[in-house]
Amino acid sequence: MENTERENDSSVTSLNERRGLARGVYLLPNLITTGALFSGFYAIVAAMSESLESAAIAIVIAGFLDALDGRIARLTNTQSEFGVQYDSLSDMVAFGVAPAVLMFSWVLSGLGKIGWMIAFFYMACTALRLARFNTAPDNKVFFGLASPAAAGTMATTVWTWVDNFDPAMSINFSVFIAVYVTVAALLMVSNVQYYSPKNLNLKGRVPFIYMLVVVFLFVVVAIYPPGVLLFIGLIYGLSGPAQALLRHVKNRSLSDT
């Protein structure tokens, strides 16, 4: 009896989805998602052609578009299940495959089989992070480093290096980058808590000083985009483990008293 009810519910859901698609999809948020998908695909092609800076910039652009599409969908009340699934597939390309290929083309290829295994590990962790995000309740915090943040940090690392340093690298540096990529991948699938940008209320009023901070950030980013964005990415990436460590120390001190 229960199986029959589940089958009926599944049939009704499937029918509703087909009817929804027949009526069409919301253009604006899905158009932005398509832009993010295109940026991710372009990043892959550019990385394979060893145009590393172009690939890195494309991933950063994909990150901004990804932040934009969901927020616009919520502000314009154009959210849909189709949009959610499309966005997730776009994220896998732009923040899973693209940064893995970029890091492999930049450094990891020099490590042979270990290099491509680390690149695959990063991509697989992105897929797991997205799957967990899609099935998790809508919380005020992220569990694990968000894939766009991880991908953006990888991309700005390459962008900053290519923009400032000699492309020749030692084996020690290659090993460091391999560990760097692995740590980012592990943070994505960890239970470390991160602040969710979804908590930002763009409709509400904020103190005037907040607006000045935003203007200041725009100016600083405009002065030197790769370095500033990398700094922001590293601070955000380290904020989760730092807060977890502080909570652990605080709880331990309370238990000792």
N, C-alpha and C positions, 0 to 999 in steps of 0.2 A: 504493500500500500504506500509506504513512504517513498519507495523507488518510483512509483507511478507519479506521485505528487512532484518529486524532483524533476522528472522528465517533462511534466506539464509546465512547471515553472520555467524550465530551460527553454521549452518551445515558445512560451509567451515572451521571454526575454529576447530570444533570437528573432521572433517576429517583430517585436518593437524596434530592435536594432535595424532590421531591414527596412521598416517603415521610415525610421529616422533618416537612413541613408537615401531613401527614395525622395525624401523632401529636400535633400541637399545638406551641405555642411557649411558651417560659418566660415566666411572667407577671410576676414582680417586676422584672427589668431593663427589659423592654419597657413596663411600666406607667410606670416613671420616664422612659423615653424619650418616651412619649406626653405626659407632663407637660411635658417640655421643648418638644415640638412645639406643645402648646397655648399655652405661654408665648410662643413665637415668633409664633404666629398672632395672639394677643392684642396683642402689641407692634405688629404691622403695623396692626391695626384702630385701636388707640389713637393711633398716630402719624398715621394718615390723618385722625383726628378731632381732631388737634392736642392730644391729652392726652400731651404729651411726657414728663413725669415718669413717668407710669404705664407708658408704652412702654419707657422706659429701665430701670425697675425690673423689668419682665417679662423683658427680655433678660438682666439680671443673674441672675434666678432661673433662667432657662433654662441659663445657664452653670454654676450650681451643680448642677442636675439632671444635666447632661451629664457633669460630673465624677463624679457619683455612680453613674450607671447602669453604666458600664463597670467600675468598681472593684467594685461589688456583684456583677456577673456573674462577675468573676474570683474573688472571695472565696467565692462560693456555687457555683462551678463550673457556671454556667448560661450559658456563652458559646455562641453559635451564629452561623452565617453569616447567618441571617435577622436576628438582632439587630444585627450589624455593618452590614448594608445599611440597616436601618430607622434606626439611629442616624445614619448618614451623610445620609440624606434629611432627618431632623429637624434636623441641623446646618445644612443648606443653608437651611432656612426660618428658623431661629432666629438664625443667625450670618452669613447671607448676605443674604437678602431683608429681614429685619426691621431690621438696623442701616442698610442702604442707604436704606430708606424713612424711617427715623427721621432720619438726617442730611439727607435731602432736605427733609423737612417742617420741620426746624429752621432750616437755613441755606441749603442748596444750591438750594432752589427760587428764591431771590432772584437767582441767577446765570443764570437762563434755561436755554438748551440746554446750556451748559457744566455747569450744576449737575446736570441729570439724567444727562448723560454720565459725570460723575464717580461718581454714585451707581451707575450700571450697571457702571462699571469696578470699583468695590469689590465688587459682587455677583459679577461674573465671576471676579475674583481669588479670591474665597472658593470658588467652584466648582472652580477649577483647584487650589487648595490642598487641598481635600478629595479630589479625584481622585488627586493625587500621593500623599497620605497613605495612601489605600486600596490603592495599588499598590506602595508602598515597603516594604522589609523592616522588621521591628520593631527599630528602633535605640534606643539609650539617649539619643539627642538628636533634637530636631525640626529639620528643615531648612525654614526659613521660620517666621514667626510663626504660631502656631496660631490658627485662626479664632475659637474661643471667647474667646481672650485679646484679639484685635483687636476683636471685637464688644463685649466687656465694657468695653474702654477707650473706645470710641465712646459706649457707653451712659452710662458714669459721667461722661464729659465733658459730655453734655447734662444729666444729672441734677444735677451740681454747678453748672452755669451757671444752670439754671432755678431752683435752690434759693437762689441768692445774688445774681444780677445782674438788671439791667433787661433785658427781652426785646428792646428796641430795639438794633440792631446796625449798625455802619458797614460800608461796602463793603470796607474794609481787613480787618476781622474776618472777613467772609464769604470773602474770598480766602485768608486764613490757614487757615480751617477746610477749605476746598477742598484746599489743599496738605496739611494734616494728614490728611485722609481718603485722599488719594492715596498718601502715604507709608506709611500703615498697609496699604493694598492691596498696594503693591509689596513690603513686608516679608513679606507672606504668601506671595508667589510667589518670593521670593529664596532663595538658598542659604545664608543666614546661619544659623548653628547656635544653637539655643536649648535650654536644659535641659528635659528631659521630666519632668513630674510623675509619670509612670508609674514612675519609679525609686524613689519613696517606698515603703518596705516597712512596711505597717501591721501586719504580723504579728510582725515582729521587735522586739527590745528596743532602746530608744534611751536616751541619757543623760537624766537628770532635767531638765536645763536646757532640753532641747527642749520638754518639756511646759510649762514655765514660759513659753517663747516663744510657744507656741500659745495659752495662756491670755491672755497680754498682747495678742496680735493680736486675739483675740475682743473684749477690752475696748476696744481702740482703734477697731476697726471699729464697735462698738456706739455709741461716742461720736458719730461722724459718718461714717456709711457711705459716702456718695458721694465725699467728698474722700479718704478713706483708700483706698478701692478704686481710685479714679483714680490715686492716687500709686503704689500697688502695680502697677497695669497699666502705667503709664509706665515705672517702673523695670524691669519685666520686658521691655517692648518695646524699651527702649534697651540692655538687657544684651547682646543678640545682637550688634548693631553695635559696641558697646564692646569686647566680647571679640575680635571679628574684627579691630578696629583694633589692640588690644594684641598679638595674635598676629602681625599684619603688621609692627608695629614691632620685635617681638622677633626675628622671622625676618630682618628687614633688618639688625638690629644684629649678628646671628650671621654673616650673609653678609659683612659688612664687616670682621669680625675675622679 
